[in-house]
Amino acid sequence: MWVTAYEEDVSYTVDARSHGMHYQSVYLFMPSHGGTRLDYRFTMTPLTFGARLMSVVGLLFLGATKKALTKDHHELKLACEAQA
């Protein structure tokens, strides 16, 4: 996993490659109602035939993945607000 882009107070991008997949997470920070809004974008791109096949199976886990990411971001929000 590596940081591939960074703009102070605006955004950062993290990329990773594993098991024939390229993963990218983009975090965007914007002022909002006296605080900061975080927009998160996640993409997965299969790089191999096997990864393409598994990405179809991965659709079955889309709900669980979204739930886990939502929980992680909520916990991050709480930690950031506790330190503010």
C-alpha positions, 0 to 999 in steps of 0.5 A, spaced: 500 500 500 502 506 498 500 514 498 500 516 490 497 523 491 497 528 496 494 535 497 494 538 503 487 539 507 484 537 500 485 530 499 490 524 499 490 517 494 492 510 497 493 505 492 495 497 493 495 491 489 494 484 491 492 477 488 491 480 481 487 486 483 489 494 483 485 497 489 484 505 490 482 509 496 481 517 495 479 521 501 477 528 499 476 533 505 471 539 504 469 544 509 462 543 511 457 547 516 463 549 521 467 542 520 469 537 515 466 533 510 470 527 508 468 523 501 471 517 500 471 513 493 474 506 493 475 502 486 477 495 485 480 494 478 482 486 476 489 486 472 488 478 471 483 473 468 483 470 475 481 476 478 476 478 473 473 471 475 473 473 482 470 480 482 464 477 479 464 472 486 466 479 490 459 482 488 456 477 493 460 481 499 458 488 496 453 489 502 458 486 507 464 490 505 460 497 505 458 495 512 465 494 514 467 501 511 462 505 514 463 502 521 471 504 520 469 511 517 464 512 523 470 510 528 475 514 525 470 520 525 469 519 533 476 519 534 478 525 530 472 529 533 474 526 540 481 530 539 478 536 536 
